[in-house]
Amino acid sequence: MSESPLGLAALAAVLAYLGLLLAVAWRARAARGDDSLSSFYLAGRSLGPFVLFATLYATQYSGNSLLGYPGEAYRIGFAWVMSLGFMMGIIVAYLLVAPRLYLIARRHGYVTPGDWLDHRYGLPALTWTANTLTVVAIANYLLAQLMAMGHIVAGLSGGAVPYWVGVVGLTLVILVYETVGGMHAVAWTDGVQGSLLLLGLAGVIAWIAPTPDRLGEITAWVAAQAPEKTAVPPLAVSATWLSTLIIVPLSAAVYPQAIQRIYAAKSIHALRRGITVMAFMPIVTMLPVLLLGIVGIQQLSGLEGVAADQVVPLLLRQWAAESVVLHALAVVVIVAVIAAIMSTADSVLLTLSSMLAKDFLGKTVLAGETSERLTRAGKTLSWVVVAVLVGVALQPRITLWGLTEFKMELLVQVAPAFILGLHLRAIHGRAALWGLLAGAAVALALPFTPVSRPFGVHDGLVGLVVNLAVCAWASAFGRRSRHEKAMKVC
């Protein structure tokens, strides 16, 4: 059968899902005690193990995971199995940060990642620089989610619903339930979204591999028709693979939205339980995602550049045309994909709002204002920032994976100051600042030079090496501030 747009059943399911999100948000509003920063942005530090796992899971596996990763698998083939490795590496990186940071944050009442840097180093220039890079990186991440929403709606409808309607419509829903319910709404809706995602992935596996021989048939076809996508990767691709295995986990370890979930945990027990369950999710999630891209090589042709990010919508339309049962499963997967995109977008937006309100306005024009006043300012900023990003998203010029790489290469420069500061007292503020500035300068400048991506290594990893070298040298020969000499990190 030829592919066809999904009909009223899919539309009804998506509208019912969006209605459920708004209902959950209204209930979350009642659960929120007040409009303080801690209550609105951290759910009063009350997240138990199940909700914490659900919100971490739904946040980590985003629109890029469900659209960008299959698109990349379609473009490069089986070499994209590396995505499983770096998603597992993220869990290892969490363990470097989460337990110790939680205990310190609980004792000192942190709200944003910048609070840790302020406490650890007492150097405003370092905190401001790190926050600025982080805001740029996660705004870029949010942009990727907005683009993904447009791609999924336009692709599934066969263009009947324009790309811009998907971007604007789903973004408005996120803004409403987040403004109403804050972290309570985001965490609770993440529970719904994570459950739908797991159900949708089960449907993907049932469709792709209904028999043991099916995967072998797909692999044999790709090997015969597109041998470059099953061949051993060249040295440059392998170098890129290893580079990605380093920068993705380290940048994910300092995702501000993940850090705020660490702060929001009810107890150290809840945090450890949530991360323990997360350790199993890369295999559960990334294997179906990888296979979607590989199946796309066989069933779709001629998708280049940004167009390859439409692999999943196009496959779902083919799937839905095969039978009534598969149509029903396709509807479930559709809702799951939209849920994955929205769950990451709402988390990033909430964190972006908190940082702009507390770390920027709260230290300048709103210095000395109450916590409630800063929260209200953050809500307003959410709408302003989203309006700007929606305008950019309406003219997509880069792939979803390209946006992700840029985000990682920038955010990983913050990792030394953040992670080493937790474990090495010898690192001091000025050294961390100089390393951060040097690494960011290299990562941002290299793409515009003839030596960009040396031997396939990400420019951001080159910047990270420079960052660490400068930080180590300056820590060995520099002088610690009075603040750091007086402070005990515990």
N, C-alpha and C positions, 0 to 999 in steps of 0.2 A: 504494500500500500504506500501511497505517497504521503508525505508529511502534511499535516493540516493543523491549523490553529486550535488550541484547546478552547472548549466552549463554555457554556453556562455553568457546568459543574465546577470547573476550576475557578471561575469568577465568584461563584457562591461560596466556595471553600475559603478563598482568600478574604472575602468580605467578612465571613464569620470569624475567621482568625483575627482580623484587625479589630472586630467588635469585642472579641475576648480580651485582647490586649488593653483596650480602653476600659473594660470592666475591671480588670485586674488593677489597673492604675488607679481607678476610683477607690477600690478597696485599700490600696496602698496608701492613699492620701489619709484615710482614717487611721491607719497604723502609725503614720509619721507623727511623732509627738509635737514637733515645732519646726520652725524654719531655720534652726541653727545650722552651721556648716556641718557639724558632726551628724546631725539627724538627717539632713537632706542629702548629703554626699556620701555618707558612710552607713546609713540605715541604723544610726545609733550604736554602731559596732556590735551588731546582734546576729550576724549571719552564722547559722549552724552549718554542720558538715554537708548536708544534702544541698541546701541553697547555695552554699559557697562553691561546691563542685559544679553545680548547674551553671552558675554565672561565670565561673572561670572557663568552663567548657564552651559555653555559647559565645563568650567573648573571643576565645582563642581561634575558634574555627569560624571564619568570617565569610563575607561575600567573595573575598579573594580565594579562600579555600575551595568554595563550591563552584566558582566560575573561572577565576584566574588560574588556579592550579590545573584543572582539566585543560584549559587553553594552552598552558605551557607544556603539558604532557602531549597534547596534539602537535605542538610545534617541534618538540625535540625528541619525542618517543620515549622508549623504556628507560633512558638515562634519568628521567624525572623521578625514578624510584628514590632518588636522593631526598626527595621531599619528606619521606617517611623518617629518614635519619635526623633531619634537622628539627622536625616536630617533636621527636623523642628527646633531642638535645635541649629543647625548651624546658622540659620537666626537670632535667638535671640542673639547668640554670636557676630555676625557681628554688631548688633546694639550697643553692648557694646564698640565696637572699632571704627567703621567706621566714624561716623560724627565728633567726636572730633579729631581723628587722621588725617582726611582729612584737617581740618582747620590748624592744626599745620604743616602738611607736605607741604601744599600749601605756607605757609608763609616762610618756611625754605628750600624749594627745595629738599626734600628727593627723593632718587632714590631707595634705598633698605631698608628692615626692620631694618638693622643695623644702618642706619642713625638716626632713632628715638632713639635707645638705646644710641648711642653716645651723642645725644643732651640732652636726659633726665638725664643720669647718669654721663657722662664724665669719664667713667671707662673702659679703653681699654680691661682689662682682662674679664669683663663681656660681652662686645660686641663680643670679639673673641670666648668666650665659647659658647654663644648663637648662633652665626653664625655657629660654627662648628657642634653643635647638629642639627641645622636647615638644613645644607647642607647634613649631613648624612641621616636625615629623608626624605628629598625630593628626594635625589638620590635613596633611597629605593622606594619611590613613583613612580619615573620615571621607575625604574626597573619593577614594577608591570605593568605599561602600555606597556612596551616592550614585556613582557610575554603575556599580553592579546592580543596583535596584532598577535603573533605567534599562540596562541590558536584559535582565531577566523578564521584565514586563513586555518590552518590545519583541524579544525573541519568542516568548511563549505565545504571544497573540498574533504572530506572523506579521507584525507591523500595524495591526488594526488599532492597538493602543500605542500611541507614540512613546518614544524613549523619554521625552520630557515629562509625560504624565506619570510614569513610574518613578522618576526622580522626585518630582514635586509632591505627588500624592502620598507616597510612603514616608517621605521626610516629614510631612505635616503630622502624620499619625505619631511618629517618634517624638516630635517636639511637644505634642499635646500630652502624651502619657508621661513623658519625663518631667515636664514642667509641673504636672499635677502631683506626681508621686515620688520624684527623686530616686535615690538608690533603692528604696523599698520596691518601687514600681519596676525599675530596671532589673533587679535581682529576681523578683517573682516572675516577671515576663520571661526572663532568661530560662527559668525552670520549664516553662511551657515550650519555649523555642528549642531548648536542648533536647527535650523529649521528642518533639516533632522531627528534629534533625536525625536522631538515632533511628526513628521509624522510617524516615525517608531513605537513609543509607541502607537499611535492610531491604527495602524495595529495590534499590539500585542493584544490589548483589543478586537478588532473585531474578532480575531481568537480564543482567549481563551474563550470569553463569548458571542457567537453570539445570545444566548437566555438567558432569566432570570434564567432558571433552570440549565444551564450548570455548574455554580459555585457550586451549591448544589450537583450535581452529582459527581463532582471532590472531594469535601470535604467528601462526604459519602464514596467514594472509599478509600481515604487515611485513614479515620478513621477505616475502616474495615481491610485494608491490612497492614497499618503501624500505629497502634494506638499510638505508642510512639511519633509520629510526630504531633498529634493533642491533646495530653494530656496536662494538666496543667504543666508547667515546674517545675522541682524540685527547691529547694531553691538555689542551687548553680547557676543554669541557670538564675534565677531571679536576683541574686546578680550580675552576669555578665551583665545582661541587664541594671540594674541601673548604674553599673560602666561605661558601654559604653555610656549611656546617659549623663554622666559627661565628660568623656575624649574626645569624638568625637567633640562636639561643641567647647570646649575650645581649642583643638588642631587646629581645622579648623579656628578658629578666628585668629590664628597666622600663617596660611598658607602663606608663603611669596608671592606666586603667587596671592592670593586674596588681600594681602596688597598692592601689586604693582598696582592692578586694582583700589584700593581706591585712590592711588596717582595719577593715570592717568585720573580720572574723570574730566570732563570739569568744573563742578560746584557742589556745595553742593546739588543743586536741582537735577541735573542729578544722583548723587549718591543715594539720597533718593528714587528717582523714581525707579532706578534699583533694589535696595534692596527690595522695596515694592512689586514689581512684583515677585521677587525671593521667597517671602513668600508663594506663591501658588504652587510652583513647586515640593515640596516633595510629595504631594498627587498625582499630575499628573504623576510624574516619578516613584516613589517607588512602587505604587500599581501594575502596570503592571510587574515590575521587580520581586516583591514578588510572583505574580501569576505564572510567568514563572517557578520559582523553584518548586512551588507546583504541577504544571502540570507535571513537569519532574519526580516527585515521581511516578505519575501514569503511565507515558508513557515510562520511562526509568528505568532500574534496574542495580544494580551491580556497580554503579559508586562510588568509594571510594577515599578519600583524594583529591589530585590534579585533578584527573579525573573528579570530579564533576564540575569543572570549565568549562567543555565542554557541560554543559546542554543546553545552548542557541544555539550553533552551531548544536547540534544533533537535537533539536526540530525544528529548521529552516529547516533542511534537510527533516524531516518528513512532515512538513507543505507544503514545496514546491512540494512534490510528490502527494498531494491530488487533486489539480486542477490547471488549468491555472491561474485563478484569484488569488488563494493563492500563486502560484509561483511568480506572479508579486508583491504581498504584501511582500513575503519573501525577494525578492530582495531589496525592499525599506528598510526593517528592517536591512538587511545585511549592506547596506551602512550607515544606522543610527548608528549601533553598531560600525562600523569602525570609523565613524565620532566622536563618543563620546570618543573613545580611543585616537584618534589622537589629539583631541582638548585639552585633559588634558596633554598629553605628550608634546605638543608644549609649553603650558603655563609653565609647570614645568621646561622644559629645558631652556626657556628664562630667568626665574627667577634664576635658578642655574647659568647660564652664567653671569648674572649681579652681583651676590654675589661673585662669584669667582674672577671676574675681578676687581670690585670696593672695596670689603671689605677685600680681601686677597692680590691679586697682587697689588692693588692700595695703600695698606698701607705697602708694603714691597718692592719687586724688581721693581715695577713700580711707586713708590711714586714720586709725583711731575709731572708725565706725564699728557698730555692733556686728556680731556674727549674722544676725538676721538681715541686716542691711546688705551685707556682702552676698548673702544667698540670693536676695532679690536681684542684685546687680548681675550675678551669674546667670540667672534665668533669662534676663534681658539679653545678655551677651550671647547666649545660646542661639537666639533667634537671629541676631545680627550676623554671627559667624556663619550660620547655616545658609542665610540668604546669599552671602558672598560665594560660598562653596558651591551652592546650587548653580549659580551663574557660570562658574568654571566647569562644572560637571556637564552642563548642557552642550559643551563643545569638546567632546573627548578627543585627545590627540596622542594618548599613550596607553599601552596595555596595562591591565590591572597588575600583572607581575612587575612591570616596569615601575609603577608607583610604589609597590611593596619594596623593591630593591632600594629605591631612593630613600624611603623611610628608614630602612634598616641601616643603611650606610651612614645616615646622619645620627640616628639614635644610639648606635653602638659607641659613638664617641663619648657619650655620657656614662657608659658602663664603668670605666676605670674609677672615676670619682665616686660613683655610687657603691660599686661592689667592693673595691679594694678598701674603701673607707670603713666598711663593715668589719673587715678582717685584719687590716694592717694599720696599726697606729702610727707607723713611720710615715705614711702618706700625709702630707700637709696641704692646706688649702691653696697656697700659691702654686705649688707643684701641680696639683690637680687642675687648676685653672690654666696654667701654661700648657699642660698636656692636652687639655680639651681644645684650647684655641688652635694649637698646632695641628692636631688631628683633624679637626673640622675644616681648617684651611686646606689641608692636603686633599681630603675627601671631596670638597667642593670644587677645587681647582683642577684636579687631575682629569675630569671628563672633558675639559676644554683644551687638553694638550695631546700631542702625538703619542705619548706614553700611557694613555689611559688604559686601564685593565691590563697591566703587565702580566704576560703569560696566562691570561684568563682570570687573574686574581682581582677581586672587587677593589675598586678605589677606596671604599670605606675600610677594608681590611688594611690596606697600606696606611691609611690615616690612623687606624687603631695602633699599628706598630709604632708609628711616630709618636702618637699620644702616650703610649706606655713608656717609650724610651725617654721622652722629655720629662714625664712625671717621675720616673725612677731617678733620673739624673738630678732633677731639681729637689727631690726629697732627700737625696743623699747629701747635697751641698747647701740646700736652702735652710732658712730659719722658720720655725713654726711660730704662729701667732700666739699672743698671750691667751686668747680664747682657747686654742687647742691645747696649750700646755696645762691650762687649769681644768680642762674637761676630762672626765672619764666616760668612755663609751661603754655602756653596759645596759 
